[in-house]
């Protein structure tokens, strides 16, 4: 009998202790930050908690707009101020960064990113979310019931919805960290995530007009000639985009200068485009060839990643790639502030030539034949695995902040980018 009472007491104490391990913080009356275990050091959330009037009664915490109830096992239920159930937690594994939720039977959910399977409703889906050329992930999900979740984790994450519930299961994490948002509608949830991660700056007016581009123009003469054709035909044109290989060989990949013989007059080309009353955007990448100045400077400071990336061969005109002539191209550590500063120092050359906007390619970045050692490689703030999905955010942020810092009054920042993560709208980017 005594043994049974002791076991019951231990069980009750453990449930009580578990419940107390859940941190519930109202960022606003309609946004709740939930942390179990160790929180993620945020790269996304810029908002500070407001002074929110809350009422606490036992394991229930309420604002004027939301109520959060916690049971003895630490599971939360989110309700409107009128008591309508919005979402329930079902179970979690804190040390595994895994949380399951219970949805209504016919509840539609939308978001997560750009997933090319033809579906909008994410019910019944199973997806390993890791940035790639063809798919991007933002970890933001919203329901037809007017609630949304931002899952604060940057490692590859398995999203799965099945009969057991809807689960986020991240590959790295010492805790569960997410934001529950109640906006009442799709627009309302979008407003909430913008509040959390930052407003959208005004783009340059010309970017709302018509631009011209194709896979690439192969010479400065061709690029400028396209503008001439539009003017001759009296068809309005606001900008033209110069894509890749203006730097020359793959060993000079992303040199951020006109080193190809076909672009020997590249700087003058930009001036001529401006003289024809058009704007100029140029392609830049997140990687560098071994003969570039950037490569040598970054490599000397240990700021290049060992991952296999595009282009794989140093020979640019042969397909498939000649792997017996490896390019040696490496991706930079966009998480590191010094690496971002070096990136901008060299990019400013193109800015000083008169470049108006950036086409940031391979911001996922391309990552071929991944090895376990690649994922465990140390980057600024953690490992490549732990930071992986935030790479698009950090490389775009580096350009935006640097241009605003060093060229504050000259022109607004505009970045067209291949990949994205939550919060990227705050840094003058568009996909």
C-alpha positions in Angstrom: 0.0 0.0 0.0 2.8 2.4 1.0 4.7 1.5 -2.2 1.6 2.3 -4.3 1.1 5.7 -2.6 4.7 6.6 -3.1 4.5 5.7 -6.8 1.3 7.8 -7.2 3.0 10.8 -5.4 6.1 10.6 -7.8 3.8 10.4 -10.8 1.8 13.5 -9.6 5.0 15.4 -8.9 6.4 14.6 -12.3 3.3 15.7 -14.1 3.3 19.0 -12.1 7.0 19.5 -12.9 6.4 18.8 -16.6 3.6 21.4 -16.6 5.9 24.0 -15.1 8.5 23.4 -17.8 6.2 25.0 -20.4 6.9 28.7 -21.0 3.9 30.6 -22.3 4.5 34.3 -23.3 2.0 36.6 -24.9 3.9 38.7 -27.5 0.6 40.5 -28.2 -3.0 39.7 -27.1 -3.3 37.3 -30.1 0.3 35.9 -30.5 1.6 33.4 -27.9 5.2 32.2 -27.8 5.5 28.6 -26.5 8.9 27.1 -25.4 9.5 23.7 -23.9 13.1 23.1 -23.0 15.8 25.3 -24.6 14.6 28.0 -27.0 16.0 28.6 -30.4 18.2 31.7 -30.8 16.1 33.5 -33.3 17.2 34.7 -36.7 13.6 35.5 -37.7 11.6 37.3 -34.9 12.3 41.0 -34.6 9.3 41.9 -32.5 9.6 42.5 -28.8 6.9 41.3 -26.3 4.2 43.9 -25.7 2.8 44.7 -22.3 -0.2 42.4 -22.5 -2.8 42.3 -19.7 -3.2 38.6 -18.9 -5.2 36.7 -16.3 -3.9 33.5 -14.7 -6.0 31.0 -13.0 -4.3 27.7 -12.2 -2.9 26.4 -15.5 -5.0 28.7 -17.6 -3.6 32.0 -19.0 -5.8 34.5 -20.9 -5.6 37.8 -22.7 -8.5 39.8 -24.2 -8.3 37.7 -27.4 -6.8 34.2 -26.5 -7.0 31.6 -23.8 -4.3 29.0 -23.3 -5.1 26.0 -21.1 -2.5 23.6 -19.9 -3.2 20.1 -18.7 -1.2 18.1 -16.1 1.0 16.5 -18.9 2.0 20.0 -20.2 -0.2 19.8 -23.3 -1.8 23.1 -24.4 -5.1 24.0 -25.8 -5.6 27.4 -27.6 -9.1 29.0 -27.5 -10.7 32.2 -28.5 -11.8 34.7 -25.8 -15.3 33.3 -26.3 -14.1 29.7 -25.6 -14.0 28.3 -29.1 -11.3 25.7 -29.4 -8.7 26.6 -32.1 -5.9 24.0 -31.7 -4.8 21.3 -29.2 -1.4 19.8 -28.5 -1.5 16.1 -28.4 2.0 15.1 -27.2 5.7 16.1 -27.6 9.3 15.0 -27.2 11.1 18.0 -26.0 14.6 16.6 -26.5 13.7 15.5 -30.0 12.2 18.9 -31.0 8.9 17.1 -31.9 5.4 18.4 -31.3 2.1 16.8 -32.3 -1.2 18.7 -32.6 -4.8 17.6 -33.0 -6.8 19.1 -35.9 -10.5 18.9 -36.6 -11.5 16.2 -39.1 -12.3 18.5 -42.0 -9.9 21.4 -41.1 -7.9 22.6 -44.0 -4.4 23.9 -43.5 -2.2 25.9 -45.8 1.4 27.1 -46.1 4.8 25.7 -45.1 6.4 27.1 -48.3 6.7 26.4 -52.0 5.9 22.7 -52.4 5.6 21.4 -56.0 3.1 18.6 -55.6 0.0 20.4 -56.9 -1.7 20.6 -53.5 -2.7 23.6 -51.4 -4.2 21.8 -48.4 -1.5 20.1 -46.4 -3.8 17.6 -44.7 -2.5 14.1 -45.1 0.9 15.1 -46.3 4.3 13.9 -45.2 7.2 16.1 -46.2 10.9 16.4 -45.1 11.4 20.2 -45.3 14.9 21.0 -46.5 15.7 23.9 -48.8 16.4 23.0 -52.4 16.4 24.4 -55.9 12.8 23.4 -56.6 11.2 23.8 -53.1 11.4 26.3 -50.3 10.2 26.1 -46.8 9.2 28.8 -44.3 7.8 26.8 -41.4 4.6 28.9 -41.4 1.3 27.2 -41.4 -2.3 28.5 -41.2 -5.7 27.0 -40.7 -9.1 27.8 -42.2 -10.1 28.4 -38.6 -8.0 31.6 -38.5 -5.0 30.4 -36.5 -1.4 30.1 -37.7 1.9 28.6 -36.4 5.5 29.6 -37.0 7.7 26.7 -36.0 11.0 28.2 -34.8 13.7 25.8 -36.0 16.2 26.0 -38.9 17.2 22.3 -39.2 15.5 20.0 -41.8 12.1 19.2 -40.3 9.6 16.4 -41.0 6.1 17.6 -41.3 3.5 14.9 -41.2 -0.3 14.9 -40.9 -2.0 11.5 -40.4 -4.6 9.8 -38.1 -2.3 10.4 -35.1 -2.2 14.1 -35.6 -0.2 16.9 -37.2 3.5 16.8 -36.3 6.6 19.0 -36.6 9.7 16.9 -36.1 13.0 18.7 -36.4 16.4 17.0 -36.8 18.2 19.3 -34.4 16.9 21.0 -31.3 17.2 21.0 -27.5 13.6 22.0 -27.1 10.3 22.9 -28.8 9.9 26.6 -29.8 6.9 27.9 -31.8 4.5 30.9 -32.0 0.8 30.5 -32.1 -1.0 33.3 -33.9 -4.7 34.0 -34.1 -5.6 36.4 -36.9 -9.2 35.3 -37.6 -8.5 35.0 -41.3 -5.7 34.3 -43.8 -4.9 38.0 -44.1 -5.0 38.2 -40.3 -2.4 35.5 -39.9 -0.2 37.0 -42.6 -0.3 40.3 -40.6 0.7 38.4 -37.4 3.8 36.8 -39.0 4.8 40.2 -40.4 4.4 41.7 -37.0 6.7 39.0 -35.6 9.3 39.0 -38.4 9.3 42.5 -39.7 7.4 44.7 -42.2 8.0 44.8 -45.9 10.1 47.8 -47.0 9.0 49.8 -50.0 10.5 48.5 -53.3 11.9 50.9 -55.9 9.0 52.2 -58.1 10.6 50.9 -61.3 10.3 47.3 -60.0 6.5 47.5 -60.4 7.0 47.9 -64.1 8.2 45.5 -66.8 11.6 43.8 -66.8 13.2 41.7 -69.5 15.3 38.6 -68.9 16.1 35.1 -70.3 18.4 32.2 -69.3 21.2 34.7 -70.0 22.5 37.2 -72.4 25.9 36.1 -73.7 27.6 39.5 -74.3 27.3 43.1 -73.2 26.4 44.0 -76.7 23.4 41.6 -76.7 22.2 42.9 -73.3 22.3 46.5 -74.4 20.9 45.6 -77.8 17.7 44.2 -76.1 17.1 47.5 -74.5 17.6 49.2 -77.9 15.0 46.9 -79.5 12.4 47.8 -76.9 13.0 51.5 -77.4 12.9 51.1 -81.2 9.5 49.3 -80.9 8.3 51.8 -78.4 7.4 49.1 -75.9 7.8 50.3 -72.3 10.8 48.6 -70.5 11.8 49.4 -66.9 14.6 47.0 -66.3 16.8 44.3 -67.8 18.4 41.3 -66.0 21.9 40.1 -66.7 22.2 36.5 -65.7 25.2 34.3 -65.0 28.7 33.7 -66.6 29.5 37.4 -67.2 32.5 36.6 -65.0 34.1 34.1 -67.4 35.1 30.6 -66.5 33.6 28.4 -63.8 36.9 28.7 -61.9 36.1 32.4 -61.7 32.5 31.6 -60.6 30.7 34.6 -59.1 33.7 36.8 -59.2 31.3 39.8 -59.1 33.0 41.5 -62.0 33.0 41.5 -65.8 35.9 39.2 -66.5 34.6 37.5 -69.6 35.9 38.8 -72.8 32.3 39.2 -74.0 31.7 41.6 -71.1 34.9 43.6 -71.3 32.9 46.8 -71.5 30.4 45.7 -68.8 30.7 48.8 -66.7 30.0 51.0 -69.7 27.1 48.7 -70.6 25.4 49.6 -67.3 25.9 53.3 -68.0 24.5 52.9 -71.5 21.4 51.0 -70.1 20.8 53.9 -67.7 21.2 56.4 -70.6 18.4 54.6 -72.3 16.2 55.1 -69.2 16.2 51.5 -68.0 17.4 49.9 -64.8 20.0 47.1 -64.5 19.8 43.9 -62.3 22.6 41.3 -62.2 23.0 37.7 -61.1 25.0 36.9 -58.0 25.4 33.5 -56.2 26.2 32.2 -52.7 29.3 30.4 -53.9 32.7 31.3 -55.4 35.2 29.7 -57.8 38.7 28.9 -56.5 40.3 31.6 -58.7 38.2 34.5 -57.3 39.4 37.0 -54.8 36.4 36.2 -52.6 37.3 32.5 -52.4 40.8 33.2 -51.2 39.8 35.7 -48.6 36.9 33.6 -47.2 39.0 30.4 -47.4 41.8 32.0 -45.5 39.4 32.7 -42.6 37.7 29.3 -42.7 34.4 30.7 -44.0 33.7 28.3 -46.8 31.6 25.2 -46.5 32.8 21.8 -47.7 29.5 20.8 -49.4 29.3 19.9 -53.0 27.5 22.6 -55.0 26.8 24.0 -58.5 28.7 24.0 -60.8 30.3 20.7 -60.2 32.7 20.9 -63.2 35.1 23.6 -64.1 34.2 23.1 -67.8 31.1 25.2 -68.5 30.2 24.1 -72.0 29.9 20.3 -71.5 26.9 18.4 -70.2 26.8 16.2 -68.1 29.5 17.7 -65.9 33.0 16.4 -66.3 33.7 15.3 -62.8 37.4 14.6 -63.6 37.7 18.5 -63.8 36.0 19.6 -60.6 35.2 23.2 -60.3 36.3 23.7 -56.7 33.4 26.1 -56.2 32.4 26.5 -52.5 29.5 28.0 -50.7 30.2 30.8 -48.1 29.1 30.7 -44.5 26.2 33.3 -44.8 25.5 32.9 -41.1 28.8 34.5 -40.2 28.8 38.3 -40.0 32.4 38.5 -41.2 31.6 36.4 -44.2 28.7 38.6 -45.0 30.9 41.7 -44.7 33.5 40.1 -47.1 30.7 39.2 -49.5 29.4 42.8 -49.6 32.9 44.3 -49.9 33.4 42.6 -53.2 29.7 43.0 -54.3 30.0 46.8 -53.8 32.2 46.8 -57.0 29.1 46.0 -59.0 27.0 48.4 -57.0 29.6 51.2 -57.8 29.3 50.3 -61.5 25.7 51.4 -61.2 23.8 48.1 -60.6 20.3 48.8 -59.4 19.1 45.4 -58.0 20.3 41.9 -57.3 19.2 38.5 -58.7 20.4 36.2 -56.0 20.6 32.7 -57.5 21.1 29.4 -55.5 20.2 31.0 -52.2 19.0 27.5 -51.1 22.0 26.8 -51.8 22.6 23.9 -54.2 23.7 20.9 -52.1 24.6 17.7 -54.0 25.4 14.3 -52.6 25.1 15.2 -49.0 27.2 13.4 -46.4 26.8 13.1 -42.7 30.1 15.0 -42.2 28.7 17.9 -44.3 25.7 18.3 -42.0 28.0 18.2 -38.9 30.3 20.9 -40.3 30.4 23.9 -37.9 29.0 27.2 -39.2 28.4 30.4 -37.3 25.7 29.7 -34.6 25.7 25.9 -34.8 26.2 23.2 -37.4 25.2 23.1 -41.1 22.3 20.8 -40.1 21.0 23.1 -37.3 21.1 26.2 -39.4 20.4 24.7 -42.9 17.0 26.1 -43.7 17.7 29.7 -42.7 20.5 30.1 -45.3 18.3 32.0 -47.8 17.3 34.4 -45.0 20.8 35.1 -43.8 22.4 35.6 -47.3 19.6 38.0 -48.3 19.8 39.8 -45.0 23.5 40.4 -45.4 23.0 42.2 -48.7 20.1 44.3 -47.5 21.7 45.4 -44.3 25.1 46.2 -46.0 23.5 48.2 -48.8 21.4 50.2 -46.3 24.4 50.8 -44.1 26.9 51.9 -46.8 24.6 53.4 -49.4 21.7 54.7 -47.3 20.4 57.6 -49.4 21.2 56.5 -52.9 18.6 53.9 -53.9 16.1 51.4 -52.3 17.2 47.8 -52.0 15.5 45.3 -54.3 16.5 41.6 -54.3 15.0 38.9 -56.4 15.9 35.5 -54.9 15.4 31.8 -55.7 14.8 30.7 -52.1 13.3 32.0 -48.9 12.6 31.5 -45.2 10.2 33.1 -42.8 11.1 36.8 -42.2 12.7 37.3 -45.6 10.1 39.9 -46.6 11.8 42.3 -44.2 14.9 42.5 -46.3 13.8 43.9 -49.6 13.4 40.5 -51.3 10.9 39.0 -53.6 10.8 35.5 -55.1 
